[in-house]
């Protein structure tokens, strides 16, 4: 499993529910992109940046654009915005 920060250009899709940054864990980048697309649906905004295996050791809630805390980044799925706080 690999975790990613995936940054999107949401200027053309706002306010359809896409966050500007999604933290997601999956088998590989393609798997993670599918997880995110399945969650937020079309239209898919352009990806502007991908960070593989981000260091989350010193993450603070204000470090990401919306200021939310992290979910569980070791489970497959979206962990930012936090959606997996109770189960994978």
mmCIF file of the C-alpha atoms, coordinates in Angstrom:
data_MODEL
# 
_entry.id   MODEL 
# 
loop_
_atom_site.group_PDB 
_atom_site.id 
_atom_site.type_symbol 
_atom_site.label_atom_id 
_atom_site.label_alt_id 
_atom_site.label_comp_id 
_atom_site.label_asym_id 
_atom_site.label_entity_id 
_atom_site.label_seq_id 
_atom_site.pdbx_PDB_ins_code 
_atom_site.Cartn_x 
_atom_site.Cartn_y 
_atom_site.Cartn_z 
_atom_site.occupancy 
_atom_site.B_iso_or_equiv 
_atom_site.pdbx_formal_charge 
_atom_site.auth_seq_id 
_atom_site.auth_comp_id 
_atom_site.auth_asym_id 
_atom_site.auth_atom_id 
_atom_site.pdbx_PDB_model_num 
ATOM 1  C CA . UNK A 1 1  ? 0.000   0.000  0.000   1.00 0.00 ? 1  UNK A CA 1 
ATOM 2  C CA . UNK A 1 2  ? 1.162   3.496  -0.848  1.00 0.00 ? 2  UNK A CA 1 
ATOM 3  C CA . UNK A 1 3  ? -0.237  6.785  0.378   1.00 0.00 ? 3  UNK A CA 1 
ATOM 4  C CA . UNK A 1 4  ? -0.524  9.933  -1.713  1.00 0.00 ? 4  UNK A CA 1 
ATOM 5  C CA . UNK A 1 5  ? -1.447  13.563 -1.482  1.00 0.00 ? 5  UNK A CA 1 
ATOM 6  C CA . UNK A 1 6  ? -3.272  14.299 -4.737  1.00 0.00 ? 6  UNK A CA 1 
ATOM 7  C CA . UNK A 1 7  ? -3.760  17.983 -5.572  1.00 0.00 ? 7  UNK A CA 1 
ATOM 8  C CA . UNK A 1 8  ? -6.563  19.024 -7.943  1.00 0.00 ? 8  UNK A CA 1 
ATOM 9  C CA . UNK A 1 9  ? -7.367  22.198 -9.844  1.00 0.00 ? 9  UNK A CA 1 
ATOM 10 C CA . UNK A 1 10 ? -10.960 22.593 -8.683  1.00 0.00 ? 10 UNK A CA 1 
ATOM 11 C CA . UNK A 1 11 ? -11.517 25.994 -10.283 1.00 0.00 ? 11 UNK A CA 1 
ATOM 12 C CA . UNK A 1 12 ? -13.654 24.473 -13.067 1.00 0.00 ? 12 UNK A CA 1 
ATOM 13 C CA . UNK A 1 13 ? -15.567 21.956 -10.894 1.00 0.00 ? 13 UNK A CA 1 
ATOM 14 C CA . UNK A 1 14 ? -16.255 23.974 -7.755  1.00 0.00 ? 14 UNK A CA 1 
ATOM 15 C CA . UNK A 1 15 ? -18.730 23.723 -5.991  1.00 0.00 ? 15 UNK A CA 1 
ATOM 16 C CA . UNK A 1 16 ? -19.309 20.087 -6.961  1.00 0.00 ? 16 UNK A CA 1 
ATOM 17 C CA . UNK A 1 17 ? -17.721 18.738 -3.793  1.00 0.00 ? 17 UNK A CA 1 
ATOM 18 C CA . UNK A 1 18 ? -14.131 18.110 -4.840  1.00 0.00 ? 18 UNK A CA 1 
ATOM 19 C CA . UNK A 1 19 ? -11.583 19.164 -2.223  1.00 0.00 ? 19 UNK A CA 1 
ATOM 20 C CA . UNK A 1 20 ? -8.390  20.796 -3.525  1.00 0.00 ? 20 UNK A CA 1 
ATOM 21 C CA . UNK A 1 21 ? -6.242  18.096 -1.887  1.00 0.00 ? 21 UNK A CA 1 
ATOM 22 C CA . UNK A 1 22 ? -7.095  14.465 -1.170  1.00 0.00 ? 22 UNK A CA 1 
ATOM 23 C CA . UNK A 1 23 ? -5.059  12.078 0.963   1.00 0.00 ? 23 UNK A CA 1 
ATOM 24 C CA . UNK A 1 24 ? -5.583  8.503  -0.167  1.00 0.00 ? 24 UNK A CA 1 
ATOM 25 C CA . UNK A 1 25 ? -3.936  5.112  0.292   1.00 0.00 ? 25 UNK A CA 1 
ATOM 26 C CA . UNK A 1 26 ? -4.087  2.308  -2.276  1.00 0.00 ? 26 UNK A CA 1 
ATOM 27 C CA . UNK A 1 27 ? -2.195  -0.314 -4.237  1.00 0.00 ? 27 UNK A CA 1 
ATOM 28 C CA . UNK A 1 28 ? -0.683  2.309  -6.564  1.00 0.00 ? 28 UNK A CA 1 
ATOM 29 C CA . UNK A 1 29 ? -1.464  5.749  -7.981  1.00 0.00 ? 29 UNK A CA 1 
ATOM 30 C CA . UNK A 1 30 ? -4.043  4.434  -10.476 1.00 0.00 ? 30 UNK A CA 1 
ATOM 31 C CA . UNK A 1 31 ? -5.884  2.625  -7.671  1.00 0.00 ? 31 UNK A CA 1 
ATOM 32 C CA . UNK A 1 32 ? -5.887  5.804  -5.580  1.00 0.00 ? 32 UNK A CA 1 
ATOM 33 C CA . UNK A 1 33 ? -7.182  7.914  -8.466  1.00 0.00 ? 33 UNK A CA 1 
ATOM 34 C CA . UNK A 1 34 ? -10.028 5.407  -8.938  1.00 0.00 ? 34 UNK A CA 1 
ATOM 35 C CA . UNK A 1 35 ? -10.872 5.536  -5.220  1.00 0.00 ? 35 UNK A CA 1 
ATOM 36 C CA . UNK A 1 36 ? -11.085 9.323  -5.317  1.00 0.00 ? 36 UNK A CA 1 
ATOM 37 C CA . UNK A 1 37 ? -13.094 9.401  -8.547  1.00 0.00 ? 37 UNK A CA 1 
ATOM 38 C CA . UNK A 1 38 ? -15.527 6.823  -7.160  1.00 0.00 ? 38 UNK A CA 1 
ATOM 39 C CA . UNK A 1 39 ? -16.020 8.927  -4.020  1.00 0.00 ? 39 UNK A CA 1 
ATOM 40 C CA . UNK A 1 40 ? -16.422 12.345 -5.645  1.00 0.00 ? 40 UNK A CA 1 
ATOM 41 C CA . UNK A 1 41 ? -17.650 11.385 -9.127  1.00 0.00 ? 41 UNK A CA 1 
ATOM 42 C CA . UNK A 1 42 ? -17.431 13.233 -12.409 1.00 0.00 ? 42 UNK A CA 1 
ATOM 43 C CA . UNK A 1 43 ? -16.427 15.706 -13.586 1.00 0.00 ? 43 UNK A CA 1 
ATOM 44 C CA . UNK A 1 44 ? -12.861 14.894 -12.555 1.00 0.00 ? 44 UNK A CA 1 
ATOM 45 C CA . UNK A 1 45 ? -10.743 18.024 -12.165 1.00 0.00 ? 45 UNK A CA 1 
ATOM 46 C CA . UNK A 1 46 ? -7.177  18.050 -13.472 1.00 0.00 ? 46 UNK A CA 1 
ATOM 47 C CA . UNK A 1 47 ? -4.472  16.715 -11.170 1.00 0.00 ? 47 UNK A CA 1 
ATOM 48 C CA . UNK A 1 48 ? -1.910  19.430 -10.528 1.00 0.00 ? 48 UNK A CA 1 
ATOM 49 C CA . UNK A 1 49 ? 0.494   17.624 -8.201  1.00 0.00 ? 49 UNK A CA 1 
ATOM 50 C CA . UNK A 1 50 ? 1.027   14.189 -6.664  1.00 0.00 ? 50 UNK A CA 1 
ATOM 51 C CA . UNK A 1 51 ? 3.134   13.536 -3.564  1.00 0.00 ? 51 UNK A CA 1 
ATOM 52 C CA . UNK A 1 52 ? 3.972   9.870  -3.031  1.00 0.00 ? 52 UNK A CA 1 
ATOM 53 C CA . UNK A 1 53 ? 4.507   8.651  0.551   1.00 0.00 ? 53 UNK A CA 1 
ATOM 54 C CA . UNK A 1 54 ? 4.171   12.052 2.233   1.00 0.00 ? 54 UNK A CA 1 
ATOM 55 C CA . UNK A 1 55 ? 5.756   12.336 5.671   1.00 0.00 ? 55 UNK A CA 1 
ATOM 56 C CA . UNK A 1 56 ? 2.866   12.612 8.098   1.00 0.00 ? 56 UNK A CA 1 
ATOM 57 C CA . UNK A 1 57 ? 4.914   12.296 11.298  1.00 0.00 ? 57 UNK A CA 1 
ATOM 58 C CA . UNK A 1 58 ? 4.569   15.981 12.145  1.00 0.00 ? 58 UNK A CA 1 
ATOM 59 C CA . UNK A 1 59 ? 1.254   16.704 10.434  1.00 0.00 ? 59 UNK A CA 1 
ATOM 60 C CA . UNK A 1 60 ? -0.915  19.291 12.170  1.00 0.00 ? 60 UNK A CA 1 
ATOM 61 C CA . UNK A 1 61 ? -4.580  19.910 11.270  1.00 0.00 ? 61 UNK A CA 1 
ATOM 62 C CA . UNK A 1 62 ? -3.748  23.357 9.884   1.00 0.00 ? 62 UNK A CA 1 
ATOM 63 C CA . UNK A 1 63 ? -1.143  21.916 7.481   1.00 0.00 ? 63 UNK A CA 1 
ATOM 64 C CA . UNK A 1 64 ? -3.674  21.060 4.759   1.00 0.00 ? 64 UNK A CA 1 
ATOM 65 C CA . UNK A 1 65 ? -5.951  23.534 2.952   1.00 0.00 ? 65 UNK A CA 1 
ATOM 66 C CA . UNK A 1 66 ? -9.133  22.883 4.927   1.00 0.00 ? 66 UNK A CA 1 
ATOM 67 C CA . UNK A 1 67 ? -7.465  22.377 8.289   1.00 0.00 ? 67 UNK A CA 1 
ATOM 68 C CA . UNK A 1 68 ? -9.097  19.036 9.069   1.00 0.00 ? 68 UNK A CA 1 
ATOM 69 C CA . UNK A 1 69 ? -7.343  16.272 11.018  1.00 0.00 ? 69 UNK A CA 1 
ATOM 70 C CA . UNK A 1 70 ? -6.193  13.114 9.256   1.00 0.00 ? 70 UNK A CA 1 
ATOM 71 C CA . UNK A 1 71 ? -8.142  9.901  9.013   1.00 0.00 ? 71 UNK A CA 1 
ATOM 72 C CA . UNK A 1 72 ? -6.243  6.601  9.125   1.00 0.00 ? 72 UNK A CA 1 
ATOM 73 C CA . UNK A 1 73 ? -3.555  6.680  6.401   1.00 0.00 ? 73 UNK A CA 1 
ATOM 74 C CA . UNK A 1 74 ? -2.603  2.996  6.696   1.00 0.00 ? 74 UNK A CA 1 
ATOM 75 C CA . UNK A 1 75 ? -6.023  1.755  5.534   1.00 0.00 ? 75 UNK A CA 1 
ATOM 76 C CA . UNK A 1 76 ? -6.914  1.627  1.840   1.00 0.00 ? 76 UNK A CA 1 
ATOM 77 C CA . UNK A 1 77 ? -9.137  4.583  1.067   1.00 0.00 ? 77 UNK A CA 1 
ATOM 78 C CA . UNK A 1 78 ? -9.444  8.302  1.577   1.00 0.00 ? 78 UNK A CA 1 
ATOM 79 C CA . UNK A 1 79 ? -7.947  9.604  4.804   1.00 0.00 ? 79 UNK A CA 1 
ATOM 80 C CA . UNK A 1 80 ? -8.046  13.308 4.002   1.00 0.00 ? 80 UNK A CA 1 
ATOM 81 C CA . UNK A 1 81 ? -10.583 14.800 4.206   1.00 0.00 ? 81 UNK A CA 1 
ATOM 82 C CA . UNK A 1 82 ? -11.067 12.323 7.075   1.00 0.00 ? 82 UNK A CA 1 
ATOM 83 C CA . UNK A 1 83 ? -13.681 9.764  6.070   1.00 0.00 ? 83 UNK A CA 1 
ATOM 84 C CA . UNK A 1 84 ? -12.267 6.562  7.518   1.00 0.00 ? 84 UNK A CA 1 
ATOM 85 C CA . UNK A 1 85 ? -12.104 7.317  11.228  1.00 0.00 ? 85 UNK A CA 1 
ATOM 86 C CA . UNK A 1 86 ? -14.091 4.250  12.290  1.00 0.00 ? 86 UNK A CA 1 
ATOM 87 C CA . UNK A 1 87 ? -13.203 1.482  9.816   1.00 0.00 ? 87 UNK A CA 1 
ATOM 88 C CA . UNK A 1 88 ? -11.310 0.828  6.574   1.00 0.00 ? 88 UNK A CA 1 
# 
